[in-house]
Amino acid sequence: MLYGHGKIEILHLPTPLEHLKNVSEDLGVNVYCKRDDLTGLATGGNKLRKLEYFLKDAIDKGATVLITEGGAQTNHGRLTAAVAAKYGLKCAIITADQYPGEISANLLLDGMLGCDVYFVSDMEIGRQAVIDKYTSEGETVYYVPMGGSNEIGMLGYMECAAELDRQAREMGIPDAAVYVTVGSMGTYLGMLLGLIDCGSGLKLKGINVLPYAENTADDEANETELRNALWDYYCRVRDSLAGGKDVWGLKPEDFDFETTHIHGAYNNAVSEVRDTMYYLARKEAIIIDPCYTGKTFEAVVDDAKSGKLPQGSDVIFMHTGGLPGIYTKHHRIELEKELMPYMHIGEF
């Protein structure tokens, strides 16, 4: 039990914390990778830690169908579908994105897992319509928020923080910088509160990939809006899990993150991010995605080269998964163009 909430164990934990020898030698900082891409079920990813808690709550409440939402290529949706399939539940994903014209990447896996995907013109109206549909068919609906990011979902990363702290101490890097993606905020906030709970010396840095300001290219506005959103989320968590007591003692200015790697949009195709993907693949045979982990590892590389990460310092990159993203049409097209020189057709 964690703050009064139990879970159903899905994963094989702990996930590895690996030293990236080749990258470390190249960048001059000691880079480690927390392999939360290796959580199992449907290619894995960070959302499964959250879904262990959601699944317990859903089954306790007699749910027969899990409903969630996100972008058309939502990793969270794919893993919600995986958990539902594993435990005999139905699943539906709602997205306000347009149908991309092909069933690929996460959409392909959603279908393989038997999950219905509803493309709607208005998320609020569409969400209620889908919930009403299943309810009218006699199903008991359990709604999982976007990214699994609420007071229950973030428990998975409070738990992960303690796991990572133990591993870091064992490896002799107890005060390393930890770079983690900030999207729907649950992974970042869960990690932050979990590190405080266990008295860790690890220093968390969030890399924002989901614009929060209307002008997505305005870094200052994005920072302000994200800080406000994190504070609102924190207050909900404080009220729900700690009975309103400020047990973590945070203030808005305590959230350490940066917004300079958004590249102007969410899940856009960015050549610099693809270069970072190629770099990690060719140095360590680790695959990262163009939406989340690619931008976060780009921040690690940039900070090492600029000196924000001092030479010889320790840094942990949180690999949160997202492998199917490289097969999304608009990313795949650009990847194919750049990788075509590696295809030798009829040469011999």
Buried (B, 14 or more C-beta within 10 A) or exposed (E): EBBEBEBBEBBEBBBEBBBBEEBBEBBBBBBBBBBBBBBBBBBBBBBBBBBBBBBBBBBEEEBBBBBBBBBBBBBBBBBBBBBBBBBEBBBBBBBBBEEBEEBBBBBBBBEBBEBBBBBBEEBEEBBEEBBEBBEEEEBEBBBBBBBBBBBBBBBBBBBBBBBBBBBBBEBEBBEBBBBBBBBBBBBBBBBBBBBBBBEBEBBBBBBBBBBBBEEBEBBEBBBBBBBEBBBEBBEBBBEBBEEEEEBBEBEEEBBEBBBBBBBEEBBBBBEBBBEBBBBBEEBBEBBBBBBBBBBBBBBBBBBBEEEBBEEEBBBBBBBBBBBBBBBBBEBBEBBEEEEEEEEEEEEE
